[in-house]
Structures are given as C-alpha cells and as structure tokens.
C-alpha cells in the first residue's frame, strides 16, 4: 500500500521545467565529466531543492543562453535558472522572482601580468566578458574595449592564449575556472553587486508565488547555504542577502547598470560595424578560396596520380565535415602546437579553406566543359600548355564558372554567421545578442535582413553585368571569326 501511494504521489507531482544553457555553463549547470549524460552544478542542485520545496518534480530543459528569454516566452519551459540578471530590457518581456544570490564581478589576468590591478588599468586593453550582462554594461559605461563571448570557457582560454588582456566575469565563474588554473590570477578584490533571479513568464503569478515561497523555504532551512558552501560560493554578500530575506526586507532586484534600457541608435550602429566585419571576412575568405580553388581543380583533374589523391583528400575533408567544426579546430586546436590566430583571422582562413574545396569543383567542371579540340588548336598555333590555358581555356572556363561562383560568394556572406562560435562579432552574432537583450526579434531581424541584402544584391548585380558583357564579347568574337 505504501509503495502504491508513493507511486501515485510521484505521478501526481507537477513537473517544474527549468531552462538553462549547459554549454560552458560551469559552475551553474554543465555536463558531468565523469558521467556525460548527466548534469551537475550549483544551480542544478538549487533547482532540485527548489522543486522539492514546491512539491514538484524537476525537469531540466537545455537551451541556448542568447535565446533563453524567447524560449521561455514560447513555453519551452516554465522558469529560467541560469544566473539571470533582472535587466530593464528583460523586465519588459518577463517577470522575476525574489533574488537567490548576490553576485560580484572579478577581474582576471595572466600570472605574468604586472600592470593591470583594476578596471581603470584596462582603458587601452581588451577585456573579455559575456554578452548582455552587468559586466559588459559596466565595461561599456567605463569606455573599456571589450570582446563578448558566449561562454566563460572561451573567454578564459583566449586570456591564456594572449588573445585578450583580461577577463571580467561573475564571481561564480571566476572561482570555478581561475581557482583551478595555474596560469591565471585575480586582479584585485571583487567589486560591484547585482542579483541572480529566476525568470518567469508574465502572467504566471501563481507560479511566481510558488517560486518565491520555495526560495524562502530553502533559505530558512539552510539548504541553499549548504549548496553554496559546497561550491565555494558562500561569502559575506550571501549572508547579508539571506539575513534581509529572513527578516522580511525587500531586496531591490535591479541596479543602475542592469536597468539600462535598449538604445536603438546604438544598436543600429553596432549592426553597421558588424556588417563591415562580415564584408571583410567574406571578401578575404573568397580571395583565399579563388586562389586555392584553381590549383586544386587542376591538380585533381590534370595532375599526377599522387597529386590527384592529395587534392581529392583535401576536397572531401573540407566538404565532408561541418565548417563549424573546422573553425573550432583552427581556433582551439592549433594553439596546442603553438599557432594561435585571432578570431577574425581564424574565420577568414577557415572559411577560405572550406570554400576552396567547393570552388575547385566549380572550376573543374568549367574546365572539363571546354572541348578537347580547343587545347589541340592552341598547340597547332604554337602555344605551350601554360599560354594555351591562359589565353584560350581560362577565359572560356571563367564564363562558365561565373554564375556558380557568384552564388557561392552570396552564400559565403551568410556562412560567416558560424564565426559566432569563435567570438567574432559579425552581423548574425550581433543580431542574436541585441535581439536577446531587447526582445526586438522582428524589428532587428528586418534591419539585419536589409544589411544582408545590401551586401549581397550589389554583388549579384555586378556579376550579372559582367556575365552579359562576356557573352556579348563572345558573340562579337564569333561573328569576326565567321567573317575571316
């Protein structure tokens, strides 16, 4: 009977679906290295304790940091527990629970760094941080150049590789990563205070009351304190917070920085700068692809046996593996052998190497479309193979290859979006971050679409004009040949 009652109670429990980003989310929530199919973290344990206090069954829904708020609004989960700061922009979209943690910011540098002791020493340095956080807004307010990252792991890794000069991160992440590092150190004491709150949909007032009551319960019975102590996150700020909440005092969930509102003029300016980066990466990558594509095509079709094999292996490797994996390999893998490139250069080289494989097949098909008699006629005129290729074969092959080349170039503009994985601030990355901060997915999406069209349509128009000009020249040459 007891077993039956327990089973019935378990089935009757409502789930508490909570969303968070587990990718690089330590110590909040992340994959257990010893059991990759399980998640651990102090917020994972807090979510379990909160669900138990509410009489619910916890159900974790992995999501992406930059789309947590929109996923909550879509109903993908019931609450957000992911070190979420109650910004004024988010308050327009969702509501927040009582705070459960007071965070501070910590500045991290390399052990060899002797000149950076505070944020004031970073005026002419590049500081890494997470996008759309109190840290990023503080850096923007202080006029400190910064680079946004999607997760703390990449930021601290770039600091070790000397791609940036410092990292400004919330104390929980700093304690987890820097505490285990032999090459990084904290620069000064933690500063600034803000709160972590649970995010809920507007209108879910009954659930908010349950969540607030659950937070009160795990604070009163000491469960939250035990979790924070276990993860070395208990400090004087938490003592003050829990003392205030036990005494019934209201803790203001917002502050001057996190209350900053969305600035459309600033957003459009940032999108314009990101568009410039997109254009530069796309042009640079296409130049590399064109330069490498023709030798690959010639080597695969005309070269000796061993060269054909090498070219085929290159082409099939870059066509058969995702470009995202290739960029991650170049960005994080090559530094292990001493070759560390900045993000923009990694994106430019990686996309160039990838598209060279595709361009080679365009050129190979164009070359094979030229009749064999064209080569023979060139030799009869006394031309050597190189001269015949340059004067006779290449112009005809170029006319055939131009349309697919243009299509690849337009596609390359869009494929630059994968560079977000290595923290390159290009147009799609800017859209994701700004839309997440403001909730203006529709209007910002329209603006970003206009930028992409402004980049791709002129190129398509120029390519069509060049194609028509080449066709007219070919027609004129054919007429002249008939007259002669």
C-alpha positions in Angstrom: 0.0 0.0 0.0 2.8 2.4 0.9 4.6 1.7 -2.4 1.3 2.3 -4.3 0.8 5.6 -2.5 4.3 6.7 -3.3 3.9 5.8 -6.9 0.6 7.6 -7.1 2.1 10.7 -5.5 5.1 10.6 -7.9 2.7 10.5 -10.9 0.6 13.3 -9.4 3.6 15.7 -9.0 3.6 18.5 -11.5 6.9 19.0 -13.3 9.0 22.1 -12.8 10.5 22.6 -16.2 13.5 24.9 -15.9 15.7 26.1 -18.7 19.5 26.9 -18.7 22.4 26.8 -21.1 24.7 23.9 -20.1 27.4 24.6 -22.8 30.3 26.1 -20.9 27.9 26.9 -18.0 30.1 25.8 -15.1 29.6 26.1 -12.2 25.9 27.0 -12.9 24.9 23.9 -14.8 27.1 21.7 -17.1 27.8 18.2 -18.2 29.4 16.0 -15.5 32.8 15.0 -17.0 32.6 11.6 -15.3 29.0 11.0 -16.5 28.5 13.0 -19.7 24.8 12.0 -19.8 24.1 13.8 -16.5 24.2 17.5 -15.5 25.7 19.0 -12.4 26.3 22.5 -11.0 25.2 24.6 -8.0 22.1 25.9 -9.8 21.2 22.3 -10.8 21.3 21.4 -7.2 19.4 24.5 -6.3 16.7 23.8 -8.9 16.3 20.3 -7.5 16.0 21.7 -3.9 13.5 24.4 -5.1 11.4 21.8 -6.9 11.3 19.6 -3.8 10.3 22.7 -1.6 7.5 23.4 -4.1 6.4 19.7 -4.2 7.2 19.4 -7.8 9.4 17.2 -10.0 12.4 19.0 -11.5 12.8 18.7 -15.3 15.8 20.3 -16.9 15.4 21.7 -20.5 18.8 22.6 -22.1 18.6 25.8 -24.1 20.9 28.5 -25.5 21.9 31.5 -23.4 21.1 34.1 -26.0 17.6 32.7 -26.6 16.6 31.8 -23.0 14.0 34.6 -22.7 12.4 34.0 -26.1 12.3 30.2 -25.4 10.6 30.9 -22.0 8.0 33.1 -23.8 7.4 30.3 -26.3 6.6 27.9 -23.5 9.7 25.6 -23.9 10.0 25.6 -20.1 8.4 27.2 -17.1 11.3 29.2 -15.5 14.8 30.3 -16.1 17.6 29.4 -13.6 20.9 30.4 -15.2 22.5 33.3 -13.3 19.9 35.6 -14.9 20.2 39.3 -14.1 16.9 41.3 -14.0 17.7 44.0 -16.6 15.2 46.6 -17.5 15.0 45.1 -21.1 14.1 41.7 -19.7 11.6 43.2 -17.3 9.6 44.4 -20.3 9.4 40.8 -21.5 9.3 38.6 -18.4 9.0 38.9 -14.6 11.4 37.9 -11.9 11.3 36.1 -8.6 13.0 37.1 -5.4 16.8 37.1 -5.6 18.6 34.0 -4.5 22.2 35.0 -5.0 24.2 38.2 -4.8 27.0 38.2 -7.4 30.1 40.3 -7.7 32.5 40.9 -10.6 36.1 39.7 -10.6 38.8 40.8 -12.9 41.2 38.1 -14.1 44.7 38.4 -15.7 47.6 36.2 -16.5 50.1 35.4 -13.8 52.8 37.3 -15.7 50.7 40.5 -15.9 52.1 43.2 -13.6 50.4 46.4 -15.0 46.6 45.5 -14.5 45.3 45.8 -11.0 41.9 47.2 -11.6 39.4 48.1 -14.3 40.9 51.5 -14.6 44.1 49.9 -15.9 42.3 48.4 -18.9 41.4 51.6 -20.7 43.7 50.6 -23.6 43.4 46.9 -23.2 40.8 44.3 -24.5 38.7 42.7 -21.8 36.7 39.5 -22.4 33.2 39.0 -20.9 29.8 37.5 -21.5 27.4 39.5 -23.7 24.4 41.3 -22.3 25.5 41.1 -18.7 26.3 43.6 -15.9 29.9 43.1 -16.7 29.5 44.0 -20.4 27.4 47.1 -19.5 30.0 48.2 -16.9 32.8 47.9 -19.5 30.7 49.9 -22.0 29.9 52.5 -19.4 33.6 52.9 -18.4 34.7 53.0 -22.0 36.8 49.9 -21.8 37.3 48.0 -25.0 35.7 44.5 -24.6 35.1 41.3 -26.5 31.8 39.4 -26.0 31.8 35.6 -25.5 29.0 33.1 -25.5 30.5 31.2 -22.5 33.2 31.7 -19.9 35.4 28.8 -21.1 36.3 30.6 -24.4 37.0 33.9 -22.6 39.4 32.3 -20.1 41.0 30.2 -22.9 41.6 33.3 -25.0 43.2 35.0 -22.0 45.6 32.2 -21.6 46.5 32.3 -25.3 47.1 36.1 -25.0 44.3 37.0 -27.5 42.9 39.3 -24.9 44.4 41.1 -21.9 41.9 40.4 -19.1 38.5 38.8 -18.3 35.7 40.4 -16.3 33.3 37.7 -15.1 30.8 37.0 -12.3 32.5 35.5 -9.2 30.9 32.0 -9.6 32.5 31.5 -12.9 35.8 33.1 -11.8 36.0 30.9 -8.7 35.4 27.8 -10.8 37.8 28.5 -13.7 40.6 30.6 -12.1 40.7 28.6 -8.9 41.9 25.6 -10.9 44.2 27.5 -13.3 48.0 27.6 -12.9 48.3 30.5 -15.4 45.6 33.0 -14.3 45.1 35.1 -11.2 42.6 37.5 -9.8 43.5 41.2 -10.2 42.2 42.9 -7.0 39.2 42.2 -4.9 35.7 41.5 -6.3 33.6 44.7 -6.8 30.1 45.7 -7.9 27.0 43.9 -6.7 23.9 42.5 -8.5 21.4 39.8 -8.1 20.5 36.5 -9.7 16.8 36.0 -10.0 14.5 33.3 -11.5 12.8 34.4 -14.7 9.1 33.6 -15.3 6.6 34.5 -18.0 4.4 37.5 -17.4 1.0 36.4 -16.1 2.3 33.3 -14.3 1.6 35.0 -10.9 0.6 31.8 -9.2 3.8 30.1 -10.2 5.8 33.2 -9.1 4.2 32.9 -5.7 5.2 29.3 -5.5 8.7 30.0 -6.6 9.1 32.9 -4.1 7.8 30.6 -1.3 10.2 27.9 -2.4 13.2 30.3 -2.3 12.2 31.4 1.2 12.0 27.8 2.3 15.4 26.7 1.1 16.9 29.8 2.6 15.2 29.3 6.0 16.1 25.6 6.3 19.7 26.2 5.2 19.6 24.1 2.0 20.7 27.0 -0.2 23.6 27.8 2.1 24.8 24.2 2.1 24.8 24.2 -1.7 26.7 27.5 -2.0 29.3 26.3 0.6 29.8 23.1 -1.3 30.6 25.0 -4.4 32.8 27.6 -2.5 30.4 30.4 -3.4 29.3 31.4 0.1 30.5 34.8 1.2 29.5 37.9 3.2 27.2 39.1 0.4 25.1 35.9 0.7 25.0 36.3 4.5 23.6 39.8 4.1 21.1 38.7 1.4 19.7 35.8 3.5 19.6 37.9 6.7 17.5 40.6 4.9 15.2 38.0 3.3 14.7 36.2 6.7 13.7 39.5 8.3 11.2 40.2 5.6 13.1 43.1 4.0 12.6 43.7 0.3 15.7 43.3 -1.8 15.7 45.5 -4.9 16.4 43.1 -7.8 17.7 45.8 -10.2 20.6 48.3 -10.1 21.9 51.2 -12.1 23.8 49.1 -14.7 21.3 46.2 -15.3 18.5 48.8 -15.5 20.0 50.3 -18.7 17.3 50.4 -21.5 17.7 49.5 -25.1 19.2 52.1 -27.4 18.1 51.8 -31.0 20.6 54.2 -32.4 23.4 52.4 -30.6 22.0 49.1 -31.8 21.9 50.1 -35.5 25.5 51.5 -35.2 26.7 48.2 -33.8 24.9 46.3 -36.5 26.6 48.5 -39.1 30.0 47.8 -37.6 29.2 44.1 -37.5 28.2 44.3 -41.2 31.6 45.7 -42.0 33.3 42.8 -40.3 31.0 40.4 -42.2 32.0 42.0 -45.5 35.7 41.9 -44.7 35.6 38.3 -43.7 33.6 37.3 -46.7 35.9 39.1 -49.2 39.0 37.8 -47.6 37.7 34.2 -47.5 36.6 34.3 -51.1 40.0 35.6 -52.2 41.6 32.6 -50.5 39.0 30.2 -52.0 39.6 31.5 -55.5 43.4 31.4 -55.2 43.4 27.8 -53.8 40.4 26.6 -55.9 42.1 26.6 -59.3 45.3 24.7 -58.3 43.1 22.1 -56.6 40.9 21.7 -59.7 44.0 21.4 -62.0 45.7 19.0 -59.6 42.6 16.8 -59.2 42.0 16.6 -63.0 45.4 17.0 -64.7 48.0 16.2 -62.1 49.9 13.0 -61.5 48.3 10.2 -59.5 49.7 11.2 -56.1 48.7 14.8 -56.6 45.1 13.8 -57.6 44.9 11.8 -54.4 46.1 14.7 -52.2 43.7 17.1 -53.9 40.8 14.7 -53.5 41.5 14.1 -49.8 41.6 17.9 -49.2 38.3 18.5 -51.1 36.4 15.6 -49.5 37.7 16.5 -46.0 36.5 20.1 -46.2 33.3 19.2 -48.0 32.5 16.3 -45.7 33.0 18.0 -42.3 31.0 20.9 -40.8 32.6 24.3 -41.2 31.8 25.0 -37.6 33.9 22.0 -36.5 36.7 23.2 -38.8 36.6 26.7 -37.2 36.7 25.3 -33.7 39.6 23.1 -34.6 41.6 26.0 -36.0 40.7 28.3 -33.1 41.2 26.0 -30.1 43.2 23.1 -31.6 46.1 24.8 -33.3 47.2 26.7 -30.2 48.3 23.3 -28.7 51.1 23.3 -31.3 51.9 27.0 -30.8 49.8 28.5 -33.6 47.2 30.9 -32.1 45.4 33.2 -34.5 42.9 35.9 -33.5 39.2 35.1 -34.1 38.8 37.2 -37.2 41.8 35.7 -38.9 40.7 32.2 -37.9 37.3 32.9 -39.5 38.8 34.3 -42.7 41.3 31.4 -43.1 38.8 28.7 -42.1 36.0 29.8 -44.4 38.6 30.3 -47.2 39.9 26.8 -46.9 36.4 25.4 -46.7 35.1 27.3 -49.8 38.3 26.5 -51.8 37.1 22.9 -51.8 33.7 23.9 -53.3 35.3 26.4 -55.8 37.7 23.7 -57.1 34.7 21.6 -58.2 33.2 24.6 -59.9 36.4 25.3 -61.8 37.0 21.6 -62.6 33.5 21.3 -64.1 34.1 24.5 -66.1 37.5 23.2 -67.4 36.0 19.9 -68.4 33.3 21.6 -70.3 35.8 23.1 -72.7 36.1 20.8 -75.8 39.4 19.0 -76.1 39.8 20.5 -79.6 40.4 23.9 -78.0 43.7 22.6 -76.5 44.7 20.9 -79.7 44.0 24.0 -81.8 46.1 26.1 -79.4 49.0 23.7 -79.7 48.8 23.9 -83.5 49.1 27.7 -83.2 52.4 27.1 -81.5 51.3 27.8 -77.9 52.7 26.0 -75.0 50.3 24.5 -72.4 50.6 27.4 -70.0 49.9 30.0 -72.7 47.1 28.0 -74.1 45.5 27.7 -70.7 45.8 31.5 -70.0 44.7 32.8 -73.4 42.2 30.2 -74.7 41.0 27.9 -72.0 40.7 30.1 -68.9 38.5 32.9 -70.5 36.0 30.3 -71.7 36.0 28.4 -68.4 35.6 31.7 -66.5 32.4 32.5 -68.4 31.0 29.0 -67.4 32.1 29.3 -63.8 30.9 32.8 -63.1 27.3 32.1 -62.2 28.1 29.4 -59.6 31.0 31.5 -58.2 28.6 34.3 -57.6 26.2 32.0 -55.9 29.0 30.7 -53.6 30.0 34.3 -52.8 26.5 35.2 -51.7 26.3 32.0 -49.7 29.6 32.9 -48.0 28.1 36.2 -46.7 25.6 34.1 -44.8 28.0 31.4 -43.7 30.1 34.0 -41.9 27.4 33.6 -39.2 29.2 30.4 -37.9 32.0 32.7 -36.7 30.0 33.4 -33.6 31.4 30.1 -32.2 34.9 31.7 -32.0 33.6 35.1 -30.7 33.8 37.1 -34.0 31.3 40.0 -33.8 29.8 39.6 -37.2 26.2 40.5 -38.3 24.4 37.4 -37.2 26.1 37.3 -33.9 25.2 41.0 -33.3 21.6 40.2 -34.1 21.4 37.3 -31.7 22.9 39.3 -28.9 21.0 42.5 -29.4 17.6 40.7 -30.0 18.1 38.7 -26.9 18.9 41.9 -24.9 15.8 43.8 -26.2 13.3 41.2 -27.3 13.0 43.0 -30.6 13.5 39.9 -32.7 11.2 41.1 -35.5 12.4 44.7 -36.0 16.0 43.8 -35.5 15.5 40.9 -37.9 14.2 43.2 -40.6 17.2 45.5 -40.1 19.7 42.7 -40.3 17.9 41.4 -43.4 18.3 44.8 -45.0 22.0 44.7 -44.2 22.5 41.3 -45.8 20.5 42.3 -48.9 22.6 45.5 -49.2 25.7 43.3 -49.2 24.6 40.5 -51.5 22.4 42.2 -54.1 25.1 44.6 -55.5 27.5 41.6 -55.9 24.8 39.6 -57.7 24.0 42.7 -59.9 27.7 43.2 -60.8 28.1 39.5 -61.6 25.2 39.6 -64.0 26.6 42.7 -65.7 29.9 41.0 -66.1 28.3 37.8 -67.4 26.3 39.8 -70.0 29.5 41.7 -71.1 31.4 38.4 -71.5 28.5 36.9 -73.5 28.5 40.0 -75.9 32.3 39.7 -76.3 31.9 36.1 -77.1 29.2 36.8 -79.7 31.4 39.5 -81.3 34.4 37.2 -81.5 32.2 34.5 -83.1 31.0 37.0 -85.8 34.5 38.2 -86.5 35.7 34.6 -86.8 33.0 33.8 -89.4 33.9 37.0 -91.4 37.5 36.0 -91.5 
